[in-house]
Amino acid sequence: MDTPVRIVVQPSGQVVEARRGDRLLDIAREAGIVFEAICGGAGECGKCRVVVDPPDAVEMIGEPGRSAPSPGERAQGYVLACRSRVVGNCTMTVPVESRIIAPKILIPDQIDPCDLDPAVRAYRVSVGSDPFAVGSSVRLEDYHGPRPRIDREVFERLRNRGGDCWGIVHSDGERARIFRVTREPGRKIGLAVDLGTTTVVGVLVDLETGRVIGTGAALNRQITWGEELLTRCAFGRAEAGCATLRRAAGESIGLVLMGAAEQAGLEPGEVAEVVLAGNTVMTWLVAGRNPSPLELVDAPIDRDIVRFPAGELGLPLDPATPVTCLPSISRFVGGDVVGDMLTAGLCRGEEVSLLVDLGTNGEIVLGCAEWRACTSCASGPAFEGGGISSGMRAMEGAIERVSYDPDARAISWFTIGGGAPRGICGSGIIDAAFAMYRAGVLDFTGRLVEGAPGVRRNAEGLEFVLVPEDGSATGRAITVTERDMTYLMDSKAAVLGAVKVLLDRYRIGTADIRHLYLAGAFGAYADLESVVGFGILPRLPNAEVHAIGNGSLAGAYSVLVSRARRREAADCAESTAYIDLLVDPAFVETYTAALQIPGPPSLFPNA
Ligand code: FES
């Protein structure tokens, strides 16, 4: 039998063993090593670059594609992990550009303590005279609610203790279950999680006070099976793929739980409920549902709260601990957006509000307590720095701010950390586009103007040089190319066109909107003047702007601590209309009209 090969992974120092001939990407997945692999291992995105030393410890699989490292880079050991099989002992370094850094956690504000009414409570148990009549002989002191279900195993424990114990009941108003038996009522702890496509963040909550006592974050281990949701859907088509992705999600949630528990100084096993908010694909995968129907336009979505026991996810908890997922609305408007809606109070407010959550997918909700409509658009990852030639995530060395000084006629920029720039992140690229437009580098259709300062021609067309070769940390110029601009214009037109479809459908003018809620990193870091100036969102003259941070996590938190919010989540999902832009003829027109900077005059009066 072949002796295994030994791979030292840097910078972590982790040592893994693998079979000779195994693909590097599979070895990394197996060992839980996470790096960029946007296309899921198809050899197309060129993002899974690693450095192997010695270079001849790996062999290339197939022909080098367009995204393969250049011969010079290959000589330095650069390879694509998805196109390389290991044949000898080596060191594999994940370079900075391939690493994914866990995000800062935007901790939710606590909700009003008067709402505190968690679904999990402890009740003193008394067992009646007929201990063999399952359920009928168990009494819970001071319990009012639907008759609780008791698993046989739990009942046996109750019976053996002769009633001198406490039953931990999960009751969400519709159904109730005694899922744990303890000697003392104990402290009730819950975990709220935002299960993102890239990152997973969570907070541990004391359910008696509503206080956040620990936080945790981890990369979603599914990421090496592709960054795009549809790539993961495709991988999850087969039963084994679906199980693999479910296990990867469970491991990621487990890491979040362990980190938060360590911070709080408690045992993870004390957690009595987990509430998850994720997009529809994440929710289906974590619940063990095959996601392939979500690849279809008319995917059936039941809009129900999803429940299952923690044991199915392999979490380090009592296997009977309830896991609750916020309901989805459509295949691209999931529980994460319902969480945003809870956080923004969209289902409670009297005034018309617009909620925008821009990630790889853009989700938009318009309405108030009486009516609501939502839609989703393919905004792409451009506003997070993805898909842009010099794009990168918001981490040290990323240009995060770009501005134009009309007096000096100069464009300037700042990086995260203040050092030499390595690329440009989402907030930076939005700023850059607006600054370039103001500087006359872009015309109103978003095309680069040949002859404008800083614009040069390369082999593929025009590009604007934001940072020349000798000013960057990598020795490569940081540029915005014609292709980047086409992509950015497409992304911004998708969002603006989607907003206009909702406004037109409900006959709402920009002046009617009183609140603009911006969720996620886009809301926290993007500069609103650039967002409106470039024409991603319309000018809303009467709107108060609220950056709600991680609204999805805050929504999961509120469901965890309040049964009223849990009902609100169910109502919100049930009674929010979904407009499918893929079949809405108006979108073609609004999208086309939005392919200008900033956009149609009806959305930008006085622009
Ligand atoms: S090229 Fe995309 S994951 Fe390797």
Residues whose N, C-alpha, C, O or C-beta is under 5 A from the ligand:
A	BS01	FES	A37 I38 C39 G40 G41 A42 G43 E44 C45 G46 K47 C48 L80 C82
